[in-house]
Amino acid sequence: MTALPATALPPAVRPAPPGALPIGLARIGLELRLYLRDPGQVVFSFAYPVIMLLIFGSVFGGQTTGPDVRFEDYFLAGIAATGIMLTSFQAVGIAIAEERERGDLVRLQVLGTPPTSYVIGKAGQVVLTTAAQLALLLTVAAVAYDVPLPADAERWATFGWVAVLGILSGTVLGIAVSPFVGSARAASAGITGFSVVLQFFSGVFFVFSELPSWMQQVAAVFPLKWLTQGMRSVFLPDRAAAGEVAGSWEHGTTALVLGAWVIIGVVVCVRTFRWRRGDG
Amino acid sequence: MTTTQQAPAPGATAAERSPAVRVRGLTKRYGQRTVVDGIDLEVRRGEVFALLGPNGAGKTTTVEILEGLRRRDGGEVLVLGEDPATAGRSWRDRIGVVGQATGAGDALTVRETLDHYAVYHAEAEGTDELIAAVGLTEAAGVRSARLSGGQRRRLEVALSMQGRPELLFLDEPTTGLDPVARRQFWTVLERLRAGGTTILLTTHYLDEAAHLADRVGVIDAGRLVDVAPPEEMGGELRARSTVRWREGDGFRTVVTTEPSAVLRDLLAARPLAELPDLTVTRPGLEEVYLQLVGAVPASGTATDADGGTR
């Protein structure tokens, strides 16, 4: 051990602590590193949609549904929506439970970390991993399964706002559920299980309009159904809208429901998020 | 460890001359159970203060209230002149914390961890200096998950001193460390103290308190039962010496606060005889501590107790 440099810094010469933004930006880098070094996250949230696409492509390849819509095209929409949910809601919910258990959150509290910095870190990481995931997914879909990617700017714009609302709602809801899911083990099982059930209900594994109506109604409460439907409006031809339950893409309702979940998530986060359980 | 007190710099403000920690009548309850029961405590600037007590005595709860991590149910608390319950980020940057439950992303290496958390401080100590200071140079590229218990504690200490705090809280920092690691740890703390850092640590190791602390506070069942420099701990209890010698088949013992007088009388009564196995002992720190926390009954005040053949 060498001589210790650490001497107490007197208050008179101590500058103000850095703002929320520089800490938040540094946290994006940290969150990305932690995400990519966690094999569970890389397989079950990042790579999962591509694996799903490969399986679906092998099973249903060449079949059609509704008005001449190929299964590959139909399911790509659901898989893209699922990917967004996994990299946002599922990844964030599970990661926070682990951080809480490991004591990372107590450290942030001890350091006086602004909660805004924490949210910036999470959101930044989710945006970047989701973007990378969607790029990989669409590339595989286009190259391996000849799924036609949209050619016009309008469809890409739809893709953009649907994805952004999906990422936002997934991230804030992931943070919002974290105080209620218990241990990291329970969080991993509970959140993953919930995600899978929601995929069944939301038309990811089956054609949505062929599901029992009670399932459709339950699914309509949650974001994934709307996310999936929004993605179908991007990847399927316009005539396919006739195959939807409402007979149209319902862009207005989609934006409304996803937006409402963002607001609900933010309110729950602000009211219930604590660095640690119990007595604050 | 030097015994000179850190004198406040000339021109220091009233706040800088005030004690680092000032606590009056602190209470904390969990449901019906009172875990901190009216503690008064003062930690001076520049000193090392050890809170010593058995598990469950209320040490961690007290320290967590001082760190601003827990709410209190009653009493006044000032830490570096501010109430931890309402103090802001600038105050947090002036304190350092080594808790029992703080973690830092297992998948990051020691160097990555320190580089990252440097961003949170107004002014951060260099990563290389910190790594060298806590003796983690060889483990700098190792991920936290693969560090030994002692290395992990040292990383915690490096993180706690990264922002050059005026006051450092260490909650049972050496629990679970082997003797060599503990000694290394003590050296780090001694150097920090020499750099003007006030240190409040909790421990249930007596030798640690005796070695490191300028003053020791003994806490038991949520009450502070004694505060004194380690060599004076126990006051009255400590002053009682035991005079013991062999007489016939057994031992005779006399517990007294005036061993010299007892010895004078004893020897005067037997001017020519040898007193076999004559000893005069004062209670050690451990004995005093165990009496203070009620683990063993205090030795009697009788001046002529027959100790029998113990």
Contacts between the chains, C-beta under 8 A, distances in Angstrom:
chain1	res1	chain2	res2	distance
A	1	B	132	6.8
A	1	B	133	6.5
A	1	B	134	7.5
A	1	B	135	4.8
A	1	B	184	7.0
A	1	B	187	6.6
A	1	B	188	7.3
A	2	B	129	7.9
A	2	B	132	4.6
A	2	B	133	6.8
A	3	B	191	7.3
A	4	B	133	4.6
A	4	B	188	6.8
A	4	B	191	3.7
A	4	B	192	6.5
A	4	B	194	7.9
A	4	B	195	6.5
A	5	B	125	6.2
A	5	B	126	7.3
A	5	B	129	4.4
A	5	B	133	6.7
A	6	B	125	5.4
A	6	B	129	7.6
A	6	B	130	7.4
A	6	B	133	6.5
A	6	B	161	4.6
A	6	B	164	6.0
A	6	B	191	7.7
A	6	B	192	6.1
A	6	B	195	5.8
A	6	B	197	7.3
A	7	B	164	6.6
A	7	B	195	3.6
A	7	B	196	5.8
A	7	B	197	7.5
A	8	B	164	6.0
A	8	B	165	6.5
A	8	B	166	4.6
A	8	B	195	6.1
A	8	B	196	4.4
A	8	B	197	4.6
A	8	B	198	7.7
A	9	B	94	8.0
A	9	B	122	7.9
A	9	B	123	6.0
A	9	B	163	7.8
A	9	B	164	4.0
A	9	B	165	7.9
A	9	B	166	7.3
A	10	B	9	7.4
A	10	B	16	7.4
A	10	B	166	7.4
A	11	B	15	7.7
A	11	B	16	6.8
A	11	B	80	7.9
A	11	B	94	6.5
A	11	B	166	7.2
A	12	B	13	7.9
A	12	B	16	8.0
A	14	B	90	7.7
A	14	B	93	7.0
A	14	B	94	6.9
A	14	B	122	5.5
A	14	B	123	6.8
A	15	B	122	4.4
A	15	B	123	6.2
A	16	B	90	6.2
A	16	B	122	6.2
A	17	B	89	4.9
A	17	B	90	6.1
A	17	B	92	7.6
A	17	B	93	4.8
A	17	B	120	7.2
A	17	B	121	6.8
A	17	B	122	4.8
A	18	B	119	6.6
A	18	B	120	7.1
A	18	B	121	7.7
A	18	B	122	7.1
A	22	B	119	6.2
A	23	B	119	5.7
A	23	B	120	5.8
A	26	B	116	6.2
A	26	B	119	4.3
A	29	B	116	7.7
A	30	B	105	6.9
A	30	B	108	7.6
A	30	B	116	5.2
A	33	B	105	8.0
A	33	B	107	7.2
A	33	B	108	6.8
A	33	B	112	7.3
A	34	B	105	5.2
A	34	B	107	5.5
A	34	B	108	7.2
A	37	B	107	3.9
A	38	B	107	6.6
A	99	B	103	8.0
A	99	B	105	7.9
A	102	B	103	3.8
A	102	B	105	7.6
A	102	B	106	6.4
A	103	B	99	7.4
A	103	B	101	4.6
A	103	B	102	4.7
A	103	B	103	3.2
A	103	B	104	7.9
A	104	B	103	5.0
A	104	B	104	6.2
A	104	B	105	6.1
A	106	B	69	7.4
A	106	B	99	6.3
A	106	B	101	5.6
A	106	B	102	5.1
A	106	B	103	7.4
A	107	B	102	4.6
A	107	B	103	6.5
A	107	B	104	5.9
A	107	B	117	7.9
A	107	B	159	7.4
A	109	B	69	6.5
A	110	B	67	6.8
A	110	B	69	7.1
A	110	B	92	7.3
A	110	B	97	4.5
A	110	B	99	6.9
A	110	B	102	6.4
A	111	B	92	6.6
A	111	B	117	7.0
A	111	B	120	4.8
A	111	B	121	7.9
A	112	B	88	7.4
A	112	B	89	4.1
A	112	B	91	7.9
A	112	B	92	3.2
A	112	B	93	6.7
A	112	B	120	7.8
A	113	B	120	6.4
A	114	B	89	7.4
A	276	B	69	8.0
A	279	B	30	7.8
A	279	B	70	5.6
A	279	B	71	6.4
A	280	B	70	7.5
A	280	B	71	6.5
